[in-house]
Amino acid sequence: MKRIFAHGFPGKYGGASTELHHQIKLWRAMGVEVHLIPSGGNPKKEPLYTELIQAGVVIHKPNQWEVITPEDAVLGFCNSEFLDHLPEIHAQTKRTVFINCMTWLFDKEKQRMTEGMIALFLYQNEQVRQKNMPLLQALNPDPKIRHLTFTPYFDTTAFSFIENRTEDFFGCGRISRQDADKFAASTLHIYEYFVAPVMKRGLFLGFDARSEAKIGRPPSWVTTACDSSIISQRDFYRHCQIILQPSDTTENWPRIGFEAMASGSVLIVDDRGGWQQMIEHGKTGFLCQHERDFIYYASKMAYEPELRREIAHNAHLRGLELGGFEVAKKSWALVFLALDEIE
C-alpha cells in the first residue's frame, strides 16, 4: 500500500477526527502517501490545514471522487458522509474501509453491508468486533468481506506526563462531549460525597444546557466549560489528579483514556466497554460497577498520593503499550497487506 485516501478531515478535538489526525502522522512516518477528500466546506479554513500540507498530505476538493483509482483504498473514520457517498466511492475502487468508533451499528452501515459496498471493517476493540461482526455477516455472508481489529496510534507529544502538581487542593474532573448520555445521573452525588484531606476543586470540560438538564447544576467548587476553546485539554489534565467519569454510555476505545494516561491523571471509570481492555483495576486505574465504587476510589486516591503517583506511572506505560508508535506501526502494516489483497 503506497498511498491511502481518507474521506473527511481531521481535527484537534473529538474522537474520530482526532484519531484520524494521529493516524495520518503514523502513515506519513511509514512512508505512505496520504490523500484527503473532505466531505464539504473549505479545507483551507480547517485548523490543521497548514500542518497537513507541510506534512506532505494531498488535499483534494470536497467529494472529488475522480482522483481515486481502483488500486486506492478509501477509509471513513466513523464518518456518516462516507457511508452516504459509498456508491460513488465504490464505483472508483472496491477497496473501501469503514471504522466505526461506536459500540453499535449505524443503519446506513448495515445497508452498505447488505449492498456489499464495504470491503473491510476495522475495529479498535476486539470485543466490539466479536459483537458486531456476526450481526453484519448475517446481512451479507460474503467471505471476502473482512473484519479486523487494529491498534490506533496515539501521539503523546501534546500530552506530556505531568509529574508535579499542586498540593493546595485536590483536582478532579471529567471530559467529554456535552451530550446527556455522557453523564451518569449520579455524577454530582459522587463528586459531593467523595472526601479529600484538602479542598476539592472540580472541572467539567464539555458541559452545557443538555448536561445540566441531565445531572443538575454543579456545586460552586466545580468549574464548567462548554468546550476546549475556554479551557484547553492540557490545562484540564494539569488540573486533574483524577478523572472521575461515571457515564451512561458504553465506550468503545475512549480517547480520553490515552490522554489521561499520557498526562498522569488517574482514571476512575465504568467497568464496561473499552475501559475494561485499557485499565488493569488497581494497577493502572479503577473500574467501578456502582456509584459507591466511584466514591471509594476517588477518596482513596485523595488520601494516598504515593499510590496515586504509582498508578499514574503504571498507566503511562500502559498507554504506550496500547497505542505507541511501534505497536501501531506493526498493526497498520497488517491492515495495508489486507488492503492489497482486495480485488
C-alpha positions in Angstrom: 0.0 0.0 0.0 1.8 3.1 -1.3 -0.9 5.6 -0.9 -4.2 5.8 1.0 -7.3 8.1 0.9 -9.4 9.2 3.8 -12.8 10.8 3.4 -13.4 13.7 5.8 -11.0 16.0 7.6 -9.0 15.5 10.8 -9.4 17.8 13.8 -7.7 18.7 17.0 -10.6 17.7 19.2 -13.2 14.9 19.2 -12.8 11.2 19.0 -12.8 10.1 15.3 -11.4 13.4 13.8 -8.5 13.4 16.3 -7.8 9.7 15.8 -7.6 10.3 12.0 -5.1 13.1 12.7 -2.9 10.8 14.7 -3.1 8.0 12.1 -2.1 10.4 9.4 1.1 11.2 11.4 1.8 7.5 11.6 1.1 6.8 7.9 3.4 9.6 6.8 6.1 8.3 9.1 5.7 4.9 7.5 6.3 6.5 4.1 2.7 6.2 2.9 1.3 8.9 0.6 -1.8 10.3 2.2 -4.7 11.9 0.4 -7.7 13.6 2.0 -11.1 14.1 0.3 -13.1 16.5 2.5 -16.8 15.9 2.9 -17.6 19.6 2.5 -16.7 23.2 3.4 -13.4 25.0 2.7 -10.5 22.8 3.7 -8.2 25.9 3.9 -10.2 27.1 6.8 -9.6 24.0 8.8 -7.2 24.4 11.9 -5.0 21.6 10.7 -4.8 22.6 7.0 -1.3 24.2 7.1 0.2 21.4 9.3 -1.2 18.7 6.9 0.2 20.5 3.8 3.6 20.8 5.5 3.5 17.1 6.3 3.0 16.3 2.6 -0.7 15.4 2.7 -2.5 15.9 -0.6 -5.8 17.6 0.0 -8.4 17.4 -2.8 -11.6 19.3 -3.4 -14.7 18.1 -1.4 -16.1 14.8 -2.7 -13.6 14.8 -5.7 -14.0 11.0 -6.4 -12.5 11.0 -9.8 -9.0 11.2 -8.3 -9.4 7.7 -6.9 -8.1 4.7 -8.9 -9.0 1.0 -8.5 -5.7 0.4 -6.6 -6.5 3.0 -3.9 -8.1 2.3 -0.6 -10.5 4.8 0.9 -11.2 5.0 4.6 -14.0 6.5 6.6 -13.4 7.1 10.3 -16.8 6.9 11.9 -17.9 9.2 9.1 -21.6 9.2 8.2 -20.9 11.2 5.0 -18.6 8.3 3.9 -21.5 5.9 4.2 -23.7 8.3 2.3 -21.2 8.6 -0.6 -20.2 5.0 -0.7 -21.9 4.3 -4.1 -19.8 7.0 -5.7 -16.6 5.8 -3.9 -17.3 2.1 -4.7 -17.6 3.0 -8.4 -14.0 4.1 -8.3 -12.5 1.4 -6.1 -13.5 -1.7 -4.3 -11.0 -1.1 -1.5 -13.4 0.6 0.9 -12.9 0.6 4.6 -15.1 1.7 7.4 -14.0 2.3 11.0 -17.0 2.5 13.4 -15.8 4.1 16.7 -19.1 3.3 18.4 -20.2 0.1 20.1 -23.3 -0.2 17.9 -24.0 -0.3 14.2 -25.3 2.6 12.1 -28.4 1.9 10.0 -26.5 3.1 6.9 -23.6 0.8 7.8 -25.9 -2.1 7.8 -27.4 -1.0 4.5 -24.0 -0.7 2.8 -23.0 -4.1 4.2 -26.1 -5.6 2.6 -25.2 -3.9 -0.7 -21.6 -5.3 -0.4 -20.0 -1.8 -0.6 -17.6 -2.1 2.3 -14.7 -4.5 1.8 -13.1 -4.1 5.2 -14.4 -3.2 8.6 -11.8 -2.1 11.2 -12.3 -2.1 14.9 -10.3 -0.6 17.7 -11.7 -3.0 20.3 -11.7 -6.8 19.8 -14.8 -7.2 22.0 -16.7 -4.9 19.7 -15.5 -6.8 16.6 -16.7 -10.1 18.1 -20.1 -8.5 18.9 -20.7 -6.7 15.6 -19.1 -9.0 13.1 -21.9 -11.7 13.3 -24.6 -9.1 13.0 -23.0 -7.8 9.8 -22.3 -11.2 8.4 -26.0 -12.1 8.9 -26.8 -9.3 6.4 -24.1 -10.4 3.9 -22.2 -13.7 4.3 -19.7 -12.9 1.5 -16.4 -14.4 2.9 -14.4 -11.8 1.0 -15.6 -9.0 3.3 -13.1 -8.9 6.2 -13.3 -7.7 9.8 -10.0 -6.8 11.5 -9.0 -5.3 14.8 -6.2 -2.7 14.6 -4.1 -0.7 17.1 -4.8 3.0 16.6 -1.7 5.3 17.1 -1.9 7.8 19.9 0.6 10.7 19.6 1.6 11.6 23.1 3.6 14.8 22.1 0.6 17.1 23.0 0.1 15.3 26.4 3.4 15.1 28.2 3.4 13.5 31.7 2.7 16.0 34.5 4.8 14.9 37.4 4.5 17.9 39.8 1.0 19.0 40.7 -0.3 21.4 43.3 -0.9 20.1 46.8 -3.1 23.1 47.8 -6.2 21.4 46.5 -7.3 18.0 45.1 -8.2 18.4 41.5 -10.8 16.1 39.9 -12.8 16.3 36.7 -14.5 14.8 33.7 -14.1 15.5 30.0 -16.5 14.5 27.1 -19.0 15.9 24.7 -21.8 17.8 26.3 -24.4 15.1 25.4 -26.6 14.0 28.3 -25.7 10.3 27.8 -22.1 11.0 28.5 -23.1 11.8 32.1 -24.4 9.4 34.7 -27.4 10.8 36.7 -25.4 10.2 39.9 -22.4 12.3 38.8 -22.9 15.2 41.2 -23.7 12.8 44.1 -20.4 11.1 43.5 -18.5 14.3 43.4 -20.1 15.7 46.5 -19.7 12.5 48.6 -16.0 11.5 48.0 -13.7 13.0 50.6 -10.2 14.5 50.4 -7.7 15.9 53.0 -7.6 19.3 51.3 -10.2 21.4 49.4 -11.7 19.7 46.4 -11.8 21.5 43.1 -13.7 20.0 40.1 -13.5 20.8 36.4 -16.1 19.6 33.8 -14.8 20.2 30.3 -17.7 19.7 27.9 -20.8 20.9 29.7 -23.8 22.9 28.6 -27.6 23.1 29.0 -28.0 19.5 27.9 -25.6 18.3 30.6 -27.2 20.4 33.2 -30.7 19.2 32.3 -29.4 15.6 32.9 -27.5 16.0 36.2 -28.4 19.4 37.6 -26.2 22.5 38.4 -22.8 21.6 39.7 -21.7 23.0 43.1 -19.7 26.2 43.4 -16.4 24.2 43.8 -16.9 22.7 40.3 -16.0 24.9 37.3 -17.6 24.1 34.0 -16.6 24.9 30.4 -18.6 24.3 27.3 -15.5 23.2 25.2 -11.8 23.4 24.9 -11.9 27.0 23.4 -12.5 28.1 27.0 -10.2 25.6 28.9 -7.5 23.7 27.0 -7.2 20.0 27.2 -3.7 20.5 28.5 -4.9 22.7 31.4 -7.7 20.3 32.1 -5.3 17.4 32.7 -2.9 19.6 34.6 -5.8 20.4 37.0 -6.9 16.8 37.4 -5.2 14.3 39.8 -8.0 12.0 38.9 -10.5 11.7 36.1 -13.8 10.8 37.8 -16.1 9.9 35.0 -19.3 7.9 35.6 -21.3 7.7 32.3 -24.4 6.2 30.9 -22.7 5.3 27.7 -20.6 2.2 26.9 -17.3 3.5 25.5 -15.6 1.7 22.6 -12.0 2.8 22.7 -12.1 6.0 24.7 -9.6 8.5 23.5 -9.6 10.4 26.8 -8.1 7.2 28.3 -4.9 7.7 26.3 -4.9 11.5 27.0 -5.2 10.8 30.8 -2.6 8.0 30.8 -0.1 10.2 28.9 -0.7 13.1 31.2 -0.7 11.3 34.5 -4.3 11.8 35.6 -5.6 8.6 37.2 -8.8 7.1 35.6 -11.8 6.2 37.7 -14.3 5.0 35.2 -17.1 2.4 34.5 -16.4 -1.3 34.5 -17.6 -1.9 30.9 -16.7 -1.4 27.3 -13.2 -0.3 26.2 -12.2 0.7 29.7 -12.0 -3.0 30.6 -9.3 -3.5 28.0 -7.5 -0.3 28.8 -7.3 -0.5 32.5 -6.0 -3.1 34.9 -8.0 -2.5 38.0 -5.9 -1.2 40.9 -2.7 -1.0 38.8 -3.4 1.4 36.0 -6.7 2.9 37.2 -10.0 1.8 38.7 -13.1 0.2 37.2 -16.4 0.9 39.0 -19.7 -1.0 39.0 -21.6 1.2 41.4 -21.6 4.8 42.5 -20.1 3.6 45.8 -17.1 2.4 43.9 -16.5 5.8 42.4 -16.8 7.5 45.8 -14.4 5.0 47.4 -11.7 5.0 44.8 -11.8 8.8 44.4 -11.4 9.2 48.2 -8.6 6.6 48.2 -6.7 8.5 45.6 -7.1 11.7 47.5 -5.7 10.2 50.7 -3.0 8.0 49.2 -0.8 10.3 47.0 2.1 7.8 46.7 -0.2 5.1 45.4 -1.8 7.7 43.1 1.6 8.5 41.6 2.4 4.9 41.2 -0.8 4.2 39.4 -0.2 7.2 37.2 3.2 6.0 36.1 1.9 2.4 35.5 -0.9 3.9 33.4 1.6 6.0 31.4 3.5 2.8 30.4 0.2 1.0 29.6 -0.8 3.8 27.2 2.4 3.3 25.3 1.8 -0.4 25.1 -1.7 0.1 23.8 -1.2 3.0 21.3 2.6 3.6 20.9 4.3 4.2 17.6 5.9 0.7 17.2 2.8 -1.4 18.1 0.5 0.8 15.9 3.0 0.7 13.0 3.0 -3.2 13.1 -0.8 -3.2 13.2 -1.2 -0.8 10.3 1.3 -2.8 8.2 -1.0 -5.8 8.5 -4.0 -3.7 7.6 -2.2 -2.5 4.5 -1.4 -6.1 3.5 -5.1 -6.9 3.8 -6.0 -4.0 1.6 -3.5 -5.1 -1.1 -5.3 -8.4 -1.2 -8.7 -6.9 -2.1 -9.5 -7.3 -5.7 
